[in-house]
Amino acid sequence: MRIRKELWFGFSLMAIILTTVVILTPWAGFFDGHLNRDDLGALGLLMLALIVVAIMLGFPTAFTLMGMGMVFGWIAYRSVNPELATRQILDLMVQRAYSVMSNDVLIAIPLFVFMGYLVERANLIEKLFKSLHLALAQVPGALAVATIITCAIFATATGIVGAVVTLMGLLALPAMLRAGYSVQLAAGAITAGGCLGILIPPSVMLIVYGATAGVSVVKLYAGAFFPGVMLAALYVGYVILLAKWKPHLAPPLPPQERLVTLPPLAARLSQSGRHRNALAGLGAALRDASLPRAAVGGQLLVSLLPALSIAALLAVLYLGSTAPVATVDTAGLVQAGGAFGTDDPAEFDSGGLAEPPQEAGGLAEPPAADDSASASASAPPALAEPAAAVVAAPASAEPSPPAERVPAPTWYWVVFGVGMTALALASWTMNWQRLEIFKMLLASFIPLAVLILAVLGSIVFGLATPTEAAAVGALGGVLLAGAYRYVAARSAGGGGAAAKTLRELGGIVKESSFLTAKTSAMVCWLFVGSSIFSAAFALLGGQDLIERWVLSLGLTTLQFMLLSQFIIFILGWPLEWTEIIVIFMPIFIPLLAKFNVDPLYFGLLVALNLQTAFLSPPVAMAAFYLKGVSPRHVTLNQIFAGMLPFMGIQVLALALLYIFPQIGMWLPQTLYK
């Protein structure tokens, strides 16, 4: 019955589209060969409707775009010159394919995808999830919160939605079901968290949008960072509130599952009973000659890392917030007679860029040699000798004192107070169990954090292009996968760890390369198909027809933004984000200038909106990814039901981004002034 309802929904939607097309298509002009401008535009709309229906029927998107674009492009050329139509459409196909092949931005896609597959197979995420859910054991809904945070971190290293949802479905779903979590809540947390890879850099979708809309991928990455963090925070807040309101949906972890096995040194110090606090115990143990001081010192240094990190952050913020205001010394210019450094209007009017005064008799003769001194003295500033214009301050002038630092602003002291409170709380509650969990968290997160900072940091701060950073990330993924495989082989024992690591790493690289080639080929063929389709659509005048129709509505900027985002939201039901970007963005982008909308800001709204393509039935690819790895008793309807509240949160985040645009625009505007 469920399948029958879904089929009825799909067939009904296709029937509505086809019926509308049949009624509005200018059949008379099409058959007699006399197609005017409006008839060609209507054929463009027919092509657009047919491509949606064909994709819903399951035809390959890239080749359907290509074939339909060539057929309708041939019709457009034939309406002008029937003899050259075939040659022109073939030339168009070659030119569009070559333009995609020569697009340097697209090189970053296979490299980022390759990095993501390598990180997925490095067995890093399993350790990160385990340490996170132990660290958050006191938080309501700890397992679901740890799932969302792990997905957000994993998204910054992969950008591949299917990989994140599948892996977290294997790791987190069984753990949450064993802990008594609601199936709907568990499925919703995994699918919503896994879809963060669409928005959080290095998102492949942002690269595709940047290449389609001609927007800088670097600025898109900088702009998408805070909206991604905001959306993840809204997810976490919803889970915590729901777990607090209905504890039976997300039971807390039992005490025995919160314990970890202590290493020998920590177990010995904790069993002595002298110090329950790990910092105090390690400080006292450092003075005990019977204990290995190097090991104790290393443990103490690890336990002090939060304090050192907070102190370093506060120092950097203080230096930045109290830096002296840079002033430009214009004393030399004022001394030389220039008027740009003065506040006197009369003095400004008499010199600078004003025309030099002229004598009544026209051009005067050059002064005599004996009158040169007086002539130069009476000459206007604009005609003064160059040497006089750059006269420095007198040698006897006192050197200017060093600029003093400005007082720290109020916000810094607020941050300072919060940091000190967090530091005191962390130090007070640092027992031996929490110290061991903190070490697990460091071991699983620091290598991934270094890779993320090396890739995203180099892009955002302008040290490398996205392609160069992606190449570094791919190399880092190989090294990371090899290091973790080597550690796992050494822990398993049996000898030959290096040879075993090389064999496993070779298999990982081979499999990742195959998956990367498959994904990249799909994206590149989509670009070729969409380029031919867009060209045919423009030749038919479909873009001009839509533009004239939208402008005739007399919409305000707000109404246009609401209409466009609503259309994208609806398109997310039957289509995936790839089809929406490559087919419909070329229609929306030319309209942005008419309504004074920044394409960068529009891209951030689209990226946030397009997550509905993975969370909205009946397509909802994230649901099918999760269903493929979930137990049999977890039904697709339960997964859909769990995704709906998170869809509502996405709509709320979209509204917040529209109401407060600086959430997305502040970072790119600050970094790239």
C-alpha positions as CSV (number, residue, x, y, z in Angstrom):
1,M,0.0,0.0,0.0
2,R,2.9,2.4,0.8
3,I,4.5,1.8,-2.6
4,R,1.2,2.3,-4.3
5,K,0.6,5.6,-2.6
6,E,4.1,6.8,-3.6
7,L,3.6,5.7,-7.2
8,W,0.2,7.5,-7.3
9,F,1.8,10.7,-6.0
10,G,4.6,10.6,-8.6
11,F,2.3,9.7,-11.5
12,S,-0.2,12.4,-10.5
13,L,2.6,15.0,-10.3
14,M,3.9,14.0,-13.8
15,A,0.3,14.1,-15.2
16,I,-0.2,17.6,-13.9
17,I,3.0,18.8,-15.5
18,L,2.3,17.1,-18.9
19,T,-1.3,18.3,-19.0
20,T,-0.1,21.9,-18.4
21,V,2.5,21.5,-21.1
22,V,0.0,20.1,-23.7
23,I,-2.4,22.9,-23.1
24,L,0.1,25.7,-23.3
25,T,2.3,24.4,-26.2
26,P,1.8,26.3,-29.5
27,W,1.1,23.1,-31.6
28,A,-0.1,25.0,-34.7
29,G,3.1,27.0,-35.1
30,F,5.2,23.9,-34.4
31,F,3.7,21.8,-37.1
32,D,3.5,24.4,-39.9
33,G,7.1,25.6,-39.2
34,H,6.1,29.2,-38.5
35,L,7.4,29.7,-35.0
36,N,7.5,33.3,-33.7
37,R,9.4,34.5,-30.6
38,D,6.7,33.6,-28.1
39,D,6.2,30.1,-29.7
40,L,9.9,29.4,-29.3
41,G,9.8,30.6,-25.6
42,A,6.8,28.2,-25.0
43,L,8.9,25.4,-26.5
44,G,11.6,26.3,-24.0
45,L,9.1,25.9,-21.2
46,L,8.0,22.6,-22.7
47,M,11.7,21.4,-22.6
48,L,12.0,22.4,-19.0
49,A,8.8,20.5,-18.0
50,L,9.8,17.4,-20.0
51,I,13.2,17.2,-18.3
52,V,11.6,17.2,-14.9
53,V,9.2,14.4,-15.9
54,A,12.1,12.4,-17.5
55,I,14.2,12.7,-14.3
56,M,11.2,11.6,-12.2
57,L,10.7,8.6,-14.5
58,G,14.3,7.6,-13.8
59,F,16.2,8.5,-17.0
60,P,19.9,9.4,-16.5
61,T,20.0,13.1,-15.8
62,A,23.2,14.1,-17.6
63,F,22.4,12.3,-20.9
64,T,18.7,13.3,-20.8
65,L,19.8,17.0,-20.5
66,M,22.2,16.5,-23.3
67,G,19.8,14.8,-25.7
68,M,16.9,17.1,-25.0
69,G,19.1,20.2,-25.3
70,M,20.4,19.0,-28.7
71,V,16.8,18.2,-30.0
72,F,15.3,21.5,-28.9
73,G,18.5,23.4,-29.9
74,W,18.2,22.0,-33.4
75,I,14.6,23.2,-33.5
76,A,15.8,26.7,-32.5
77,Y,18.5,26.8,-35.1
78,R,16.2,25.4,-37.8
79,S,13.6,28.2,-37.2
80,V,16.4,30.6,-38.4
81,N,18.4,28.7,-41.0
82,P,17.3,25.1,-41.7
83,E,20.3,24.3,-43.9
84,L,22.9,25.0,-41.1
85,A,20.9,23.7,-38.1
86,T,22.6,20.3,-37.9
87,R,26.1,21.8,-38.1
88,Q,25.3,24.5,-35.6
89,I,23.9,22.2,-32.9
90,L,26.9,19.9,-33.3
91,D,29.3,22.8,-33.0
92,L,27.4,24.0,-29.9
93,M,27.8,20.5,-28.3
94,V,31.6,20.5,-28.9
95,Q,32.0,24.1,-27.6
96,R,30.0,23.5,-24.4
97,A,31.8,20.2,-23.7
98,Y,35.2,21.9,-24.1
99,S,34.2,24.8,-21.9
100,V,33.4,22.4,-19.1
101,M,36.7,20.5,-19.7
102,S,38.7,23.8,-19.4
103,N,37.0,24.9,-16.2
104,D,39.7,25.0,-13.5
105,V,37.2,25.2,-10.6
106,L,36.0,21.7,-11.3
107,I,39.4,20.2,-10.6
108,A,38.7,20.6,-6.9
109,I,35.8,18.2,-7.0
110,P,37.6,14.9,-7.5
111,L,40.3,15.9,-5.0
112,F,37.8,16.8,-2.3
113,V,35.8,13.6,-3.0
114,F,39.0,11.5,-2.9
115,M,39.9,13.1,0.5
116,G,36.5,12.4,1.9
117,Y,36.5,8.7,0.9
118,L,40.0,8.3,2.4
119,V,39.0,9.9,5.7
120,E,35.9,7.7,5.8
121,R,38.0,4.6,5.6
122,A,40.6,5.7,8.1
123,N,38.5,4.4,11.1
124,L,38.8,7.8,12.6
125,I,35.1,8.6,12.9
126,E,34.3,5.6,15.1
127,K,36.8,6.7,17.7
128,L,35.5,10.3,17.5
129,F,31.9,9.3,18.0
130,K,32.7,7.1,21.0
131,S,34.8,9.8,22.7
132,L,32.1,12.4,22.0
133,H,29.2,10.4,23.4
134,L,31.3,9.7,26.6
135,A,32.3,13.3,26.9
136,L,28.6,14.4,26.6
137,A,27.2,11.7,28.8
138,Q,25.7,14.3,31.2
139,V,23.9,16.1,28.4
140,P,20.3,15.1,27.7
141,G,20.1,13.0,24.5
142,A,23.9,12.6,24.6
143,L,24.0,9.9,21.9
144,A,22.0,12.0,19.4
145,V,23.9,15.2,20.3
146,A,27.2,13.3,19.7
147,T,25.9,12.0,16.4
148,I,25.1,15.5,15.1
149,I,28.4,16.9,16.3
150,T,30.3,14.0,14.7
151,C,28.4,14.5,11.5
152,A,29.3,18.2,11.5
153,I,33.0,17.4,12.0
154,F,32.9,14.6,9.5
155,A,31.2,17.0,7.0
156,T,34.1,19.4,7.2
157,A,36.5,16.6,6.1
158,T,34.3,15.0,3.4
159,G,31.5,17.1,1.9
160,I,29.9,13.8,0.8
161,V,26.4,13.3,2.2
162,G,25.9,9.7,1.3
163,A,29.2,8.6,3.0
164,V,28.4,10.5,6.2
165,V,24.8,9.1,6.5
166,T,25.9,5.6,5.7
167,L,28.8,5.5,8.1
168,M,26.8,7.1,11.0
169,G,24.0,4.7,10.2
170,L,26.4,1.8,10.9
171,L,27.9,3.4,14.0
172,A,25.3,5.5,15.7
173,L,21.9,3.9,14.9
174,P,22.6,0.5,16.6
175,A,24.1,2.4,19.6
176,M,21.0,4.6,20.0
177,L,18.6,1.7,19.5
178,R,20.4,-0.3,22.1
179,A,20.2,2.6,24.5
180,G,16.4,2.8,24.1
181,Y,16.2,5.8,21.8
182,S,13.1,6.5,19.7
183,V,13.6,5.2,16.1
184,Q,12.3,8.5,14.7
185,L,14.7,10.6,16.8
186,A,17.7,8.4,16.0
187,A,16.9,8.4,12.3
188,G,16.2,12.1,12.2
189,A,19.5,13.0,14.0
190,I,21.5,10.8,11.6
191,T,19.9,12.0,8.4
192,A,19.8,15.7,9.4
193,G,23.4,15.6,10.7
194,G,24.6,13.8,7.6
195,C,23.1,16.4,5.3
196,L,25.2,19.1,6.9
197,G,27.9,18.2,4.3
198,I,25.8,20.0,1.7
199,L,26.4,23.3,3.5
200,I,29.5,23.1,5.5
201,P,32.8,23.5,3.6
202,P,34.3,21.7,1.7
203,S,30.9,21.2,0.2
204,V,30.9,19.9,-3.4
205,M,27.6,21.6,-3.9
206,L,29.2,25.0,-3.3
207,I,31.8,24.3,-5.9
208,V,29.1,23.3,-8.4
209,Y,27.1,26.5,-7.6
210,G,30.2,28.6,-7.8
211,A,31.0,27.2,-11.2
212,T,27.4,27.6,-12.4
213,A,26.8,31.2,-11.1
214,G,30.4,32.5,-11.5
215,V,30.8,33.2,-7.8
216,S,34.1,32.8,-6.0
217,V,34.2,29.4,-4.3
218,V,36.5,30.9,-1.6
219,K,33.9,33.4,-0.6
220,L,31.2,30.8,-0.7
221,Y,33.2,28.6,1.7
222,A,33.8,31.6,4.1
223,G,30.1,32.6,3.9
224,A,28.8,29.0,4.5
225,F,30.8,28.5,7.7
226,F,28.6,30.3,10.2
227,P,25.2,29.2,8.7
228,G,26.5,25.6,8.9
229,V,27.4,26.1,12.6
230,M,24.1,27.8,13.3
231,L,22.1,24.9,11.7
232,A,24.1,22.3,13.7
233,A,23.5,24.3,16.9
234,L,19.8,24.4,16.2
235,Y,19.7,20.6,15.7
236,V,21.6,20.1,19.0
237,G,19.3,22.5,20.8
238,Y,16.2,20.7,19.5
239,V,17.5,17.3,20.6
240,I,18.4,18.5,24.1
241,L,15.0,20.2,24.6
242,L,13.2,17.1,23.3
243,A,15.2,14.8,25.5
244,K,14.6,17.0,28.5
245,W,10.9,17.3,27.8
246,K,10.3,13.6,26.9
247,P,13.2,11.6,28.5
248,H,11.7,8.3,27.3
249,L,12.5,9.2,23.8
250,A,16.3,9.6,24.6
251,P,17.1,7.8,27.9
252,P,20.4,8.8,29.6
253,L,23.4,6.4,29.4
254,P,23.6,4.0,32.3
255,P,26.5,4.7,34.7
256,Q,28.4,1.5,33.7
257,E,28.5,2.6,30.1
258,R,30.1,6.0,31.0
259,L,33.2,4.3,32.5
260,V,36.4,3.8,30.6
261,T,39.4,1.6,31.4
262,L,42.2,3.7,33.0
263,P,45.8,3.2,32.0
264,P,48.1,1.7,34.7
265,L,49.6,5.0,35.9
266,A,46.2,6.7,36.2
267,A,44.6,3.6,37.8
268,R,47.5,3.6,40.4
269,L,47.1,7.2,41.2
270,S,43.3,7.1,41.4
271,Q,43.3,4.0,43.6
272,S,45.6,5.7,46.1
273,G,42.6,7.9,47.1
274,R,44.7,10.9,47.8
275,H,43.4,13.1,45.0
276,R,40.1,12.7,43.2
277,N,41.0,15.7,41.0
278,A,43.4,14.6,38.2
279,L,45.2,18.0,38.1
280,A,46.0,17.9,41.9
281,G,46.9,14.2,41.7
282,L,49.3,14.7,38.9
283,G,50.8,17.7,40.5
284,A,51.5,15.8,43.7
285,A,52.7,12.7,41.8
286,L,55.3,14.9,40.0
287,R,57.1,15.3,43.4
288,D,57.0,11.5,44.1
289,A,60.4,10.0,43.2
290,S,58.9,6.5,43.0
291,L,56.8,7.4,39.9
292,P,58.1,7.8,36.4
293,R,58.4,11.6,36.2
294,A,58.4,11.7,32.4
295,A,55.1,9.9,32.2
296,V,53.5,12.0,35.0
297,G,54.8,15.2,33.3
298,G,53.3,14.1,30.0
299,Q,49.9,13.4,31.6
300,L,50.0,16.8,33.4
301,L,50.8,18.6,30.2
302,V,47.8,16.9,28.5
303,S,45.5,17.8,31.4
304,L,46.7,21.5,31.2
305,L,46.0,21.8,27.4
306,P,42.5,23.3,28.0
307,A,44.0,26.0,30.2
308,L,46.8,26.7,27.8
309,S,44.4,26.9,24.9
310,I,42.0,29.3,26.7
311,A,45.0,31.4,27.8
312,A,46.4,31.6,24.2
313,L,43.0,32.5,22.8
314,L,42.4,35.3,25.4
315,A,45.9,36.6,24.7
316,V,45.3,36.8,20.9
317,L,41.9,38.5,21.4
318,Y,43.5,41.0,23.8
319,L,46.3,41.9,21.4
320,G,43.8,42.3,18.6
321,S,41.2,44.3,20.5
322,T,43.8,46.7,22.1
323,A,46.0,47.3,19.0
324,P,46.8,51.0,18.6
325,V,44.8,52.8,15.9
326,A,47.0,53.4,12.9
327,T,47.3,57.1,12.0
328,V,48.8,58.6,8.8
329,D,51.3,61.4,9.5
330,T,50.6,64.2,7.1
331,A,52.9,66.8,8.8
332,G,55.3,66.7,5.9
333,L,52.6,67.5,3.4
334,V,51.3,70.4,5.4
335,Q,54.7,71.8,5.8
336,A,55.3,71.6,2.1
337,G,52.3,73.9,1.5
338,G,49.7,71.2,0.5
339,A,46.2,71.8,1.6
340,F,45.1,68.1,2.0
341,G,46.1,68.0,5.6
342,T,44.5,71.2,6.8
343,D,41.0,71.8,8.1
344,D,40.8,75.4,6.9
345,P,38.3,75.7,4.1
346,A,39.8,78.9,2.8
347,E,43.2,77.4,2.7
348,F,41.9,74.4,0.9
349,D,40.2,76.7,-1.7
350,S,43.4,78.6,-2.4
351,G,45.6,75.6,-3.2
352,G,45.5,71.9,-3.9
353,L,43.5,71.0,-7.1
354,A,42.3,74.6,-7.8
355,E,43.3,76.2,-11.1
356,P,46.3,78.5,-10.8
357,P,45.5,82.2,-10.9
358,Q,46.1,83.8,-14.3
359,E,47.2,87.3,-15.2
360,A,45.0,89.6,-17.2
361,G,47.4,89.7,-20.1
362,G,47.3,85.9,-20.6
363,L,50.5,83.9,-20.5
364,A,53.3,85.8,-18.8
365,E,56.9,85.7,-19.9
366,P,59.2,83.5,-17.9
367,P,60.8,85.5,-15.0
368,A,64.3,86.8,-15.3
369,A,67.2,85.0,-13.6
370,D,67.5,87.6,-10.9
371,D,63.8,87.3,-10.1
372,S,63.7,83.5,-9.9
373,A,63.7,83.5,-6.1
374,S,60.7,85.8,-5.9
375,A,58.9,84.0,-8.7
376,S,59.3,80.6,-7.1
377,A,58.1,82.0,-3.8
378,S,55.0,83.5,-5.3
379,A,54.2,80.4,-7.5
380,P,51.0,78.5,-6.5
381,P,51.3,75.2,-4.8
382,A,50.2,73.2,-7.8
383,L,53.1,74.6,-9.9
384,A,55.8,74.2,-7.2
385,E,58.9,72.1,-7.9
386,P,58.5,68.4,-7.1
387,A,61.3,68.5,-4.6
388,A,59.3,71.1,-2.6
389,A,56.2,68.9,-2.6
390,V,57.8,66.2,-0.6
391,V,59.8,68.2,1.9
392,A,60.2,66.2,5.0
393,A,59.9,67.4,8.6
394,P,62.8,69.4,9.9
395,A,65.7,67.4,11.2
396,S,65.3,69.1,14.6
397,A,61.7,67.7,15.0
398,E,61.2,65.2,17.8
399,P,60.5,61.6,16.8
400,S,56.8,60.7,17.4
401,P,56.3,58.6,20.5
402,P,55.1,55.0,20.1
403,A,51.3,54.7,19.8
404,E,49.6,53.6,23.0
405,R,47.3,50.6,23.1
406,V,43.6,51.4,23.4
407,P,41.6,50.1,26.4
408,A,40.1,46.6,26.0
409,P,36.5,46.8,24.9
410,T,33.6,45.5,27.0
411,W,33.1,42.4,24.9
412,Y,36.6,41.3,25.6
413,W,36.0,41.3,29.4
414,V,32.8,39.4,28.9
415,V,34.7,36.8,26.9
416,F,37.5,36.8,29.5
417,G,35.0,36.1,32.3
418,V,33.3,33.3,30.3
419,G,36.8,31.8,29.5
420,M,37.9,32.0,33.1
421,T,34.7,30.4,34.3
422,A,35.0,27.6,31.8
423,L,38.6,27.1,32.8
424,A,37.8,26.9,36.5
425,L,34.9,24.6,35.9
426,A,37.0,22.3,33.7
427,S,39.8,22.2,36.2
428,W,37.5,21.5,39.2
429,T,35.6,18.7,37.4
430,M,38.7,17.0,35.8
431,N,38.7,13.6,37.5
432,W,40.6,10.6,36.3
433,Q,37.7,9.3,34.1
434,R,37.2,12.7,32.4
435,L,41.0,13.0,31.8
436,E,41.0,9.7,30.0
437,I,37.9,10.7,27.9
438,F,39.7,14.0,27.1
439,K,42.7,12.1,25.9
440,M,40.5,9.9,23.7
441,L,38.9,13.0,22.3
442,L,42.3,14.6,21.5
443,A,43.6,11.4,19.9
444,S,40.6,11.2,17.6
445,F,40.0,14.8,16.8
446,I,43.4,16.5,16.6
447,P,44.6,14.7,13.4
448,L,41.3,15.5,11.7
449,A,41.4,19.1,13.0
450,V,44.9,19.5,11.6
451,L,43.7,18.3,8.2
452,I,40.6,20.5,8.3
453,L,42.6,23.6,9.2
454,A,45.2,22.8,6.6
455,V,42.6,22.6,3.9
456,L,39.9,25.1,4.9
457,G,42.3,27.5,6.6
458,S,44.5,27.8,3.5
459,I,41.4,28.5,1.4
460,V,39.6,31.0,3.6
461,F,42.8,33.0,4.4
462,G,43.9,33.1,0.8
463,L,47.0,31.0,1.1
464,A,45.9,28.5,-1.6
465,T,43.2,28.1,-4.2
466,P,40.4,25.5,-3.6
467,T,42.1,23.2,-6.1
468,E,45.5,23.5,-4.4
469,A,44.0,23.0,-0.9
470,A,42.1,20.0,-2.2
471,A,45.3,18.5,-3.4
472,V,46.9,19.0,0.0
473,G,43.8,17.5,1.6
474,A,44.0,14.4,-0.6
475,L,47.6,13.9,0.3
476,G,46.7,14.4,4.0
477,G,43.9,11.9,3.7
478,V,46.4,9.3,2.4
479,L,48.8,10.0,5.3
480,L,46.0,9.9,7.8
481,A,44.5,6.7,6.6
482,G,48.0,5.1,6.6
483,A,48.8,6.3,10.1
484,Y,45.6,5.0,11.6
485,R,45.9,1.7,9.8
486,Y,49.5,1.4,11.1
487,V,48.4,2.1,14.7
488,A,45.6,-0.4,14.4
489,A,48.0,-3.0,13.0
490,R,50.6,-2.4,15.8
491,S,47.8,-2.6,18.4
492,A,46.7,-6.0,17.0
493,G,50.2,-7.4,17.3
494,G,51.5,-10.3,15.3
495,G,54.4,-8.4,13.5
496,G,54.6,-7.2,10.0
497,A,52.6,-4.0,10.8
498,A,54.3,-2.0,8.0
499,A,53.7,-4.6,5.3
500,K,50.1,-5.1,6.5
501,T,49.5,-1.3,6.5
502,L,50.8,-1.0,2.9
503,R,48.6,-3.7,1.7
504,E,45.5,-2.2,3.4
505,L,46.4,1.3,2.3
506,G,46.7,0.1,-1.3
507,G,43.2,-1.4,-1.2
508,I,41.9,1.8,0.4
509,V,43.4,4.1,-2.3
510,K,42.2,1.8,-5.1
511,E,38.6,1.7,-3.8
512,S,38.6,5.4,-3.1
513,S,40.0,6.2,-6.5
514,F,37.2,4.1,-8.2
515,L,34.5,5.8,-6.2
516,T,36.0,9.2,-6.8
517,A,36.1,8.6,-10.6
518,K,32.5,7.5,-10.5
519,T,31.3,10.5,-8.6
520,S,33.4,13.0,-10.5
521,A,32.3,11.6,-13.9
522,M,28.7,12.0,-12.8
523,V,29.3,15.7,-11.9
524,C,31.2,16.5,-15.0
525,W,28.8,14.9,-17.3
526,L,26.0,16.8,-15.5
527,F,27.9,20.0,-16.3
528,V,28.2,19.1,-20.0
529,G,24.5,18.2,-20.2
530,S,23.4,21.3,-18.3
531,S,25.6,23.5,-20.4
532,I,24.0,22.2,-23.6
533,F,20.5,22.4,-22.1
534,S,21.0,26.0,-20.9
535,A,22.3,27.1,-24.3
536,A,19.2,25.5,-26.0
537,F,16.9,27.1,-23.4
538,A,18.4,30.5,-24.1
539,L,18.3,30.0,-27.9
540,L,14.5,29.3,-27.6
541,G,14.0,32.4,-25.6
542,G,12.8,30.6,-22.5
543,Q,15.0,32.6,-20.2
544,D,13.8,35.8,-21.7
545,L,10.2,34.7,-21.4
546,I,10.6,33.8,-17.7
547,E,12.4,37.1,-17.0
548,R,9.7,39.1,-18.7
549,W,7.0,37.2,-16.8
550,V,8.7,37.7,-13.4
551,L,9.3,41.4,-14.0
552,S,5.7,41.9,-15.1
553,L,4.6,40.7,-11.7
554,G,6.1,43.9,-10.1
555,L,7.6,41.9,-7.3
556,T,9.7,43.5,-4.6
557,T,13.0,42.1,-3.6
558,L,11.5,40.4,-0.6
559,Q,8.7,38.8,-2.7
560,F,11.1,37.7,-5.3
561,M,13.4,36.0,-2.7
562,L,10.4,34.3,-1.1
563,L,9.1,33.1,-4.5
564,S,12.5,31.8,-5.6
565,Q,13.2,30.0,-2.3
566,F,9.7,28.5,-2.3
567,I,10.3,27.2,-5.8
568,I,13.6,25.6,-4.8
569,F,12.0,24.1,-1.7
570,I,9.3,22.5,-3.9
571,L,11.8,21.3,-6.4
572,G,13.6,19.6,-3.6
573,W,10.8,17.1,-3.3
574,P,11.1,15.3,-6.7
575,L,14.7,16.3,-7.6
576,E,18.2,16.1,-6.1
577,W,20.4,19.1,-5.5
578,T,22.5,18.4,-8.6
579,E,19.6,18.7,-11.0
580,I,18.3,21.8,-9.2
581,I,21.7,23.5,-9.4
582,V,22.6,22.7,-13.0
583,I,19.1,23.1,-14.5
584,F,17.4,25.9,-12.5
585,M,20.2,28.1,-11.2
586,P,21.0,29.4,-14.8
587,I,17.4,30.6,-14.8
588,F,17.5,32.4,-11.5
589,I,21.0,33.9,-11.7
590,P,20.2,36.5,-14.5
591,L,17.3,37.7,-12.4
592,L,19.4,38.6,-9.4
593,A,20.7,41.8,-10.9
594,K,17.2,43.0,-11.6
595,F,16.4,42.8,-7.9
596,N,19.8,43.9,-6.5
597,V,20.5,40.5,-4.9
598,D,24.1,39.4,-4.3
599,P,24.7,36.1,-6.0
600,L,27.0,35.1,-3.0
601,Y,24.1,35.7,-0.5
602,F,21.6,33.9,-2.8
603,G,24.0,30.9,-3.0
604,L,24.1,30.6,0.8
605,L,20.3,30.7,0.9
606,V,20.1,28.1,-1.9
607,A,22.7,25.8,-0.1
608,L,20.7,26.0,3.1
609,N,17.4,25.4,1.2
610,L,18.7,22.5,-0.9
611,Q,19.3,20.3,2.2
612,T,15.5,19.7,1.8
613,A,16.4,17.7,-1.3
614,F,17.9,15.1,1.0
615,L,15.3,15.4,3.8
616,S,12.0,15.8,2.0
617,P,9.8,12.8,0.8
618,P,9.3,11.2,-1.6
619,V,12.9,11.4,-2.9
620,A,14.8,12.1,0.4
621,M,18.0,10.3,-0.6
622,A,19.3,10.5,3.0
623,A,16.4,8.3,4.1
624,F,17.3,5.6,1.5
625,Y,21.0,5.7,2.4
626,L,20.0,5.1,6.1
627,K,17.4,2.5,5.2
628,G,20.1,0.5,3.3
629,V,22.2,0.0,6.5
630,S,19.5,0.0,9.2
631,P,17.9,-3.1,10.9
632,R,14.9,-4.6,9.2
633,H,12.4,-3.4,11.8
634,V,13.3,0.2,11.0
635,T,10.8,1.2,8.3
636,L,11.1,4.0,5.7
637,N,8.0,5.7,7.2
638,Q,9.7,5.9,10.6
639,I,12.7,7.5,9.0
640,F,10.5,10.0,7.1
641,A,8.7,10.8,10.3
642,G,12.0,11.4,12.1
643,M,13.2,13.8,9.4
644,L,10.2,16.1,9.4
645,P,11.0,18.1,12.6
646,F,14.5,18.7,11.3
647,M,13.0,19.9,8.0
648,G,11.1,22.5,10.1
649,I,14.4,23.5,11.8
650,Q,15.9,24.0,8.3
651,V,13.1,26.4,7.4
652,L,13.7,28.3,10.7
653,A,17.4,28.5,9.9
654,L,16.6,29.8,6.4
655,A,14.4,32.5,7.9
656,L,17.1,33.5,10.3
657,L,19.7,33.8,7.5
658,Y,17.3,36.0,5.5
659,I,16.4,38.2,8.5
660,F,20.1,38.5,9.6
661,P,22.2,38.3,6.4
662,Q,25.4,39.0,8.3
663,I,25.3,35.5,9.6
664,G,26.6,34.5,6.2
665,M,28.0,37.7,4.8
666,W,30.1,38.9,7.8
667,L,33.1,36.6,7.3
668,P,33.6,37.0,3.6
669,Q,33.1,40.8,3.9
670,T,35.6,40.9,6.7
671,L,38.2,38.7,5.1
672,Y,37.9,40.0,1.5
673,K,37.4,43.7,1.7
